[in-house]
Amino acid sequence: MARIKNISDHENREIAFVAFGLGMTIKQFKALPEEQRRAAWDAHSRLCSPAALAPEPKAQPDRPRLPRRFERVSDDKMIQIGRELIRIKDQLPHGHFGPWLKENSGLSIGQAQRFMRAAKEAQQERSAA
């Protein structure tokens, strides 16, 4: 990232994210034919998007539905949702959980933290018993 920040040319800075992500230099990336460059750019974008990194919880019916805004949630459901959020967070790279949460769940960061805390406390109570 430090190398990318020091690039003064805006076009090369944009290319650097993709080129470095694919293990290439900017010069190597620019030397590719236009069709391969576009395909590499698209593949990098698909692979690095938060949506590609974690499955959506709505896709599988056995998972709990996320609450709507201002919806009251029972303790059991809060624990279920917290477990699911912990599972998703563990699958995502550092820094991608917040954007994933905004795009896919509609929960605030505070709500998600409360749900995950409830799941962790329930797990600790279960292991202590």
C-alpha positions in Angstrom: 0.0 0.0 0.0 2.9 2.4 0.7 4.2 1.8 -2.8 0.8 2.5 -4.3 0.4 5.8 -2.2 3.7 7.1 -3.6 2.6 6.7 -7.2 1.9 10.2 -8.5 0.2 9.2 -11.8 -3.5 8.6 -11.1 -3.9 6.0 -13.9 -0.9 4.0 -12.7 -2.1 4.1 -9.2 -5.4 2.5 -10.2 -3.6 -0.1 -12.3 -1.2 -0.8 -9.3 -3.9 -2.3 -7.2 -4.8 -4.9 -9.8 -1.3 -5.5 -11.0 0.2 -6.0 -7.6 -2.8 -8.1 -6.5 -2.1 -10.4 -9.5 1.6 -10.5 -8.7 2.7 -8.3 -11.6 4.4 -5.0 -12.0 2.5 -2.1 -13.6 4.8 -2.4 -16.7 3.9 -6.1 -17.1 0.2 -5.4 -16.7 0.3 -2.6 -19.3 2.1 -5.0 -21.7 -0.8 -7.4 -21.7 -3.2 -7.2 -24.7 -6.3 -5.1 -24.0 -8.6 -8.2 -23.8 -6.4 -9.9 -21.2 -6.0 -6.7 -19.3 -9.8 -6.3 -19.1 -10.3 -10.0 -18.1 -7.6 -9.8 -15.4 -9.2 -6.6 -14.1 -12.6 -8.2 -13.9 -11.3 -11.3 -12.3 -9.5 -9.3 -9.6 -12.6 -7.2 -8.9 -14.7 -10.3 -8.5 -12.2 -12.1 -6.3 -11.7 -9.1 -4.0 -15.3 -8.0 -3.6 -16.7 -8.6 -0.1 -19.7 -10.3 -1.7 -17.4 -13.0 -3.2 -15.7 -13.6 0.1 -18.7 -14.6 2.2 -22.0 -16.3 1.3 -25.1 -14.4 2.0 -27.1 -15.7 5.0 -30.4 -15.4 3.1 -29.3 -18.0 0.6 -29.7 -21.0 3.0 -33.1 -21.5 4.6 -31.7 -23.2 7.8 -30.0 -20.0 8.9 -31.8 -17.3 10.9 -33.3 -14.3 9.1 -31.6 -11.1 10.1 -33.9 -8.6 11.9 -35.3 -5.6 10.2 -34.5 -2.2 11.6 -36.1 -1.6 15.1 -37.4 -5.2 15.2 -37.3 -6.8 18.7 -35.3 -10.0 18.8 -35.6 -12.8 21.4 -32.5 -13.9 23.2 -32.4 -17.3 21.4 -32.6 -15.6 18.0 -30.0 -13.1 19.0 -27.6 -15.9 19.9 -28.3 -17.7 16.6 -27.7 -14.6 14.6 -24.6 -13.8 16.6 -23.2 -17.3 15.8 -23.8 -16.8 12.1 -22.2 -13.3 12.2 -19.1 -14.7 14.0 -18.9 -17.5 11.3 -19.1 -14.9 8.5 -16.6 -12.6 10.1 -14.1 -15.4 10.5 -14.3 -16.1 6.8 -13.7 -12.5 5.7 -10.3 -10.8 5.6 -9.5 -8.1 8.1 -11.5 -4.9 7.4 -14.2 -6.5 5.2 -16.8 -7.3 7.8 -18.0 -3.7 8.2 -18.6 -3.3 4.5 -20.2 -6.7 4.2 -22.5 -5.9 7.1 -23.7 -2.7 5.4 -24.2 -4.3 2.0 -25.8 -7.6 3.1 -27.4 -7.4 6.5 -28.9 -4.0 7.3 -27.6 -4.3 10.8 -25.5 -1.6 12.4 -22.0 -2.3 13.7 -23.3 -1.9 17.3 -26.2 -4.4 16.8 -23.8 -6.9 15.2 -21.4 -6.6 18.1 -24.2 -7.1 20.7 -25.4 -10.2 18.8 -21.9 -11.7 18.6 -21.3 -10.8 22.3 -24.5 -12.7 23.2 -23.4 -15.7 21.2 -19.9 -15.7 22.9 -21.4 -15.4 26.4 -23.8 -18.2 25.7 -20.9 -20.4 24.5 -18.9 -19.6 27.6 -21.9 -20.4 29.9 -22.4 -23.7 28.0 -18.8 -24.7 28.4 -18.7 -23.7 32.1 -21.7 -25.9 32.8 
